[in-house]
Each structure stands twice: as C-alpha cells, then as structure tokens.
C-alpha cells in the first residue's frame, strides 16, 4: 500500500516535534535549576545574587574576588580593563574553584575594546545614532556577541537606552543613541537582538532613564524632577520597546526620580515603587533586574555599604552588581530571610532566575575558555570592516550652503587648512590633499593669543579655510576637550572667511559656537579615529557620499538633519545633456501658444526639471490680452491654492517634526477657539485630506455687499486706525473684522458624511494655529524658515511690498466685490479680507521658485545645502492616507487618482509616489520621486474673468505635464 503525506501534515509533524523539543529543554533546565538550588545553603543562595568586581581597570585581578567566590559561592564576576588572554585564564581559574558555575560579565557598550586591550572598538552609541542604515547595528550586536562568546562572557551590560534629552549630561551623552525615544528604542532593540541571537544576555540600561540629568551617578546621586508624563513619553519608551522585544535583563540606575518615588534622595536602585511597582508589575518585566554598580557614590553617599545590597534586593533587584562589602551583603540578606523580613520565596525567585540564565547561556556547562588563537579570533577581518563602515556611514554633513561640498582644487581660490588639537600630520590632511591647500597650520587646544592672532592674520590671505577640530573627548563637563580659545578662533575666522568646519566630537559641541550662521559648511564626524578622519575628508572632497543624520537637536539644527545629496540647488542644462526628446518639447511650446490663442490664459511660465536640473524654462504670451507686457521669468503670479502646500503644509511639517504639534491629536489641543464648537473634534489628518466634513468654502464677502456696493461701515477707501487692513486699492477693512470671519467659519455646519470633499476652511484655521504656536506671522515664518535659507527671492505673501506692480501679473477684473482689476492683491476674497495672508491662499511667486520648493521636497528636505525638513516627514505627508475611503489625498498634498480617469486632476504617467497641487488662478505644480521630474505651470487664467474655465476644460496643464513624461521616456 502506498502512503502519501501532504505538506500541511508534514508541517504539523515538524511543529509537534519542535514543541516537544522545547518542552523537553525547559524541563531539563528546570531540573538542573531545582537540583542546584536545593543543594545550596542559605548563604550560598544569596551568594548567587552577587557578582563581584574582578579588577580595577588594568590592575591585577583582586585576590578577594577568588576568596569570595570560593567562600560564598558567588554567582559571577564583572571584568574591567585588562587583556583578553589574562582575563580568560583568570576566569577559567575562578570558575574551576566555584561550587556553582560562574557567569562572566562585562560592560562592553561599544564592543570589547571598551574594556580589553587590542580588541575591536565599534562606534559610540551617539555615533551609531547617526547611521541611517540601522540594520548595521544588528550586525554589530551579532559581532560583539560572537566576540563575547569567544571570551566566555555571558552578560554584556549593553545597550544604553537612555534618551539623552539634556545636552549637559555628564555621564550618558555620547553613550546614548540620541534624543528621540522612538529611535533609541529601535536601535537599542537591534543591538539587543544581535547580542541575544549569539546567546549573550543583553542588558538595557539605565532604568528608568538617565538621559535627563546633569550629574554623574558615579560621583553623586542625580535628581530627576521631570513630571510623570514626560518620563512616560521619553525615558520609559525605549525600555517598553525592549521589554516587548524580549530583552533578558535591565539595569536600574542610581537616580532619585521624584515623580516615581516620594522619598527624598532615594535611589531608584533601592526603590520598591520603581523596581517592583513600575518595572516588574506595571511594565510586566520578567527578566533579570540588575543593579548599577553598588560601589558607586550615587548609592553609597546616603546609604552605608552594609545596607545597599540588602535594600536593593528588597526593592526587587535580582543581580547585585559589585557591592563594596560582599560579606555584609550576604549576611544582611540571609539574616533578613531567617528573620522573616524577607520571604524565602523572594530569594528563591531571584536565585532561580539567575540559575536559569546560567543554563540558557551555557554557563552551567563550565566550559573552559580556549586561549589558543584567541587574539586572531577576536580580530576577524569582517569585524574591522563593519566597524569602519559604521564610523564612515555616521559622517554627517549638517550644512552645505551654496553646494560648496564637494571641495575641489581651484587654482583661482587659495585654501588654508587648520588642524586644531594635533601637532603632527593627520589622516584627515591626507584625505583632503586633493584640494591642494596652499597652507596647513597645526594648533594645540587652548593656544595662546599670539598664536591665535597669527592664525587669523594668515587666514585673511586665503579664500577659504578648512578647519578640523580633533583630539576631543566624550565628556560634556570638559566641553568635549574643546577650549574657549578654540571656539573664539573659529568664530573669528567665520566672520572673515568662508569656513568649512569639521567637528570630530559630539554634535552637542556645536552649541559652543556663536557664528554658525556665517559658516557655510558644517560637518560632524563624531570621533577622531583614523577611519573617521579618512571618511570625513573623503566626504568633503566628494570621494564618498555623506549618509549620516544628527541623532540630536542642537544649535538650531534639528535631529535627523543630514545632507545626503550634494547637488541640492537647481541648475540649468540643455535637454540634450539629459537625453530628452526635443521634438516633444516643441509640442509643449505649441500647446502653450494654443492656449493663449484660444483665450484660455493670456500668458504663462513653464518650468520642468529632472533630478534638480532645469531643462525647460520658458515664458509665453503676455500679462494681459492687450499684449503690452510680455511675460518675464521674474514676474510673480497669484499662486492661489498652491499656498496650501508651498506655505501652510510645509510649515505644519516643520512643526510636526519638531514636536510642536502631534498629528494624532485633535486640532483643539493647539486651537482653543475650537472648544465648544462643532469643530472641536477635528482631526489633523482628516482636515489635511479634506474628509473632515467641512463646507467647501464660505463667501464671506457676500454678507458685506449692499445695493450700492461694499458696506461702507465695514470698508473704507483710506487706511486709518479703524480701517487698518488692506483688501485692495482704496479699500481697507474694519479693525478686527477677522473675528467675524472666524465666527462664521466656526458656526458653519458640518456635512453629514465624512467623505472626501475639498475645503479651504481648515487652512484658515492652520494659519491661526501656526502663528499661535510660533508667535510669528505666517508670512514671516515661511520667509525665515524656508524661502530665505533657500535663496528664493520671488516667493512671498504681500508682493506689493517687494515688487513694482509691473512685475506682478494681474488677476481678475472683479466687478462684484472689489470693483477693480486686482494686481498684487490676492484674488481669493476671504484671504483678501484677512489682509492678503491666509493658509489657503495669498502666496505669490514665479515658476522657478515654485520649482525650487518642490525640488527641496524631492531632495529629502535639503536645498542650498540646508536641511529644512526630514525625509521621513516628507514621505509621511506626501503618501496616500485614506485610500480605503476612496480618498486620493496626502496630508495637504494632492496625489494621483487611485484609478486614472481622463480629464481629471493628473496626467496618466504620474507615479503613485508623486504629489502636487493646483490653484484656482491657473497654477499647477507636481513632483515625482520615481523619475525626479518637477513640473510647474503658472498663469493668470482668471484675467479678466474668473469664470473662464478653458484651461481645465481642455486639460492644458495636465496635457503639458504628460508631454514632459513622454519626452523623458524617449
């Protein structure tokens, strides 16, 4: 008889077999743990909780350690600075003498090189926080785990998951992944998984968060006065992440956290509410809880050596790390159990937990560490390759104004190289040698005034000065090794010459400088290892692409800043240089001319660029049909609803990524005026995607019209204190009339269904919100935050204040409301009644500047060498939000139809990743990340009559867009 087995049946058998193996393994572990536990005396059970100090850094191993291991049957040892072979031999010796096999532990946050001579040093965690490819951190964790395993180490007290929110933090700083709780949790989790996948116990530290302190717990007890909500949304976030991901141990810090424990100056290590109440019960952590070093002054200053171990254990800790007085620790805890003050079950819980981890890590086997070939095993080529890659990928180009980088040799521009902190030739100098500096100067930190003045005098002879700030340290309390004289020198140089500053130190050091605004190029290289210097120089000279991003916000640069595209401005090329079909471009010319001929618009500007290269920049027709003023490239037009994306949405993006708004909250959290209205429950995402049930628009002007024209009690022909706000020529609106506009908006009804329905109303509210949060008028905020750093001179609100009327294309001949041809005053009636500035309309500009903003978005938020927005923010806002609701919109941005239809909002070839917007006055812009195409069409189709709809009826804007796609394909 033939028997056949189906695939599901085979998989079922494998699953049953695997489950059986796991059950059997757990049974074997529990049998070993129970047998060992039952064989121990009370003191020996307590001894298993204690991990003794093996040595002081690079000092002989402590004889007392061996004595206590044998006498008290201690659980393990903690090694400090030493040599690999010596450590391995010493552990073998101690482990042989121990009744119960020992665990070996070490503090190797950036690899064994943190403690052991001649071993690999990986980057500090702040440096790792700058690495964009965070999967490399998992690989690093695997490699460190592999090296720990080779050394017979069972627990690595890493990763640090403190959120470094205090730049003055003296003990965490560069040991933290950064200032973002989410990012710290993600990277810490990757590091943890790498270690634990090599069967090394990872340890998340320092609970409940040591990042918001300015004192060092090695020397004193830091006090954290942050409120509970701040602790929960910052410090605890990474710990929650790692607990969910299965971290096997957590180290508790010597901190007094007033929001979590009401006892003054009570270290978290000794706090039952924090260790047991919060960590074990509320957060549900089941793994090993480890104290920070019990010999640190943060815990011993206020509590005696004879009590800290006892109190730590009572608080809920399992593993008592390096107490000063081991005999006292064992006696006090054993006496507590005997007297009944400590339940025997409590001791059993912690002792068996440690024994279980001895079994899981293989420590129970008491395997002898083989020292043969140890050195070579710890120096596999792949270890250094990964370490070098991490250092290199962290290099962060923070600022590159005018695209100065890459630096090239220019015989017409003399260059000076200044190396501060090193007196000999450095790897950095060699890596930038291609720029052929005309003079190289070495200067020690804290140089005297004579030497500094000489350097300043020399710099005046050169066109640019490259400054490398080397020989730094990781200590905020020591200004990272950067002297006041160093800072003053660089500030002075920045005032007289273009400076390229390369900071081989913590990014927090940027805060020391006062003239960063005048420095065109700033690069943070984090550490001054040889590989850092080489990689950094290669970035500056264009031999390597920069990939790093700031892990913290400092000195006006926000977390995530990092220029990765060295071509961040726009330039002009011929279509032939890009291989573009010029015959199809001629069709674009004829299409535009046809639109003018049939009266769809009197004239237009059209710009198209690929990958930042403008290959088409033309104007057609005239500002009006009388053909008196031909359209020029620097003429500005009323952009209408392009305002929504070019001003309002990018402002909201900035506020969101800086944590000043949260898109997951209701708008009322930032706009109290919504409270008590039917708009109180408005959600950001619904408003930005036009599914918030808001009315499309409100004709505010309609209620101001009388039989004779505009109401003369509301409008006046002359500006005055009572009528201060310009609406149009000889038309000023009553003071505070904006309140009436917002009253009408707030009282407007909501639609019955939450479906896609385009509305301006939410963008009125966004203007008010942005101004309230920033304490700055919207027109000024966008200028200072975006347009000015980008170098855009033709994008602005209130254009009459900046341009002659001849350079402003007119819009409608308004015969209903303003009774005049509008020129330089916004066409939209509601925006006009607010003084020309609103979130939905009011912006004027030309095609080139509109293209620049769209290119900035394609560049990942960088333009003119300045990081304006983060790529993640741009991706979020320009993605579909509610396609399941048949809503095509992004956040603020328009998107292609979910299913293409002719004669609609986009041309056929736009990709799903593309985004843009159109404007009522005859404007249109679109950007496509898939092929790098930016397209801008600017016209005043509403002149002289806004009811002229030929531009849309005949698809001029989208037809021209499609022709550009076709031209790129050919």
Secondary structure, 3 states (H helix, E strand, C coil): CCCCCCHHHHHHHHHHHHHHHHHHHHHHHHHHHHHHHHHCCHHHHHHCCEEEECCCCCCCCCHHHHHHHHHHCCCEEEECCEEHHHHHHHHHHHHHHCCCCCEEEECCCCCHHHCEECCCCCCCHHHHCCCCCCHHHHHHHHHHHHHHHHCCCCEECCCECCCCCCCCCCCCHHHCCCCCHHHHHHHHHHHHHHHHCCCCEEEEEEECCCCCCCCCCCCCCEEECCCHHHHHHHHHHHHHHHHHHCCCEEEECCEEECCCCCCCCCCHHHCHHHHHHHHHHHCCCCCEEEECCCCCHHHHCCCCHHHHHHHHHHHCCCEEECCCCHHHHHHHHHHHHHHCCCCHHHHHHHHHHHHHHHHHCCHHHCCCCCCCCHHHHCCCHHHHHHHHHHHHHHCEEEEEHHHCCCCCCCCCCCEEEEEECCCCCCHHHHHCHHHCCCEEEEECCCCCHHHHHHHHHHHCCCCEEEEEECCCCCCHHHHHHCCHHHHHHHHHHHHHCEEEEEECCCHHHHHHCCCHHHCCEEEECCCCCHHHHHHHHHHHCCCCCCCCCCCCCECCECCCCCCCCCCCCCEECCHHHHCCCHHHHHHHHHHHHHHHHCCCCCEEEEEEEECCEEEEEEEEEECCCCCCCECCCCCEEECCCHHHHHHHHHHHHHHHHCCCCCCCCEHHHCCHHHCCCCCCCCEHHHHHCCCCCCCCCCCHHHHHEECCEECCCCEECCCCCCCCEEEECCEEECCCCHHHHHHHHHHCCCCCCCCCCCCCHHHHHHHHHHHHHHCCCHHHHHHHHHHHHHCCCCEECCHHHCCCHHHECCCCEECCCCCEECCCCCCCHHHHHCCCCCCCCCCEECHHHHHHHHHHHHCCCEECCEECCCHHHHHHHCCCCCHHHCCCCCCCCECCCCCCCCCCCCCCCCCCCCEEEEECCCEEEEEECCCCEEEEEEECCCCCCCCCCHHHHCCHHHHHHHHHHHHHHC
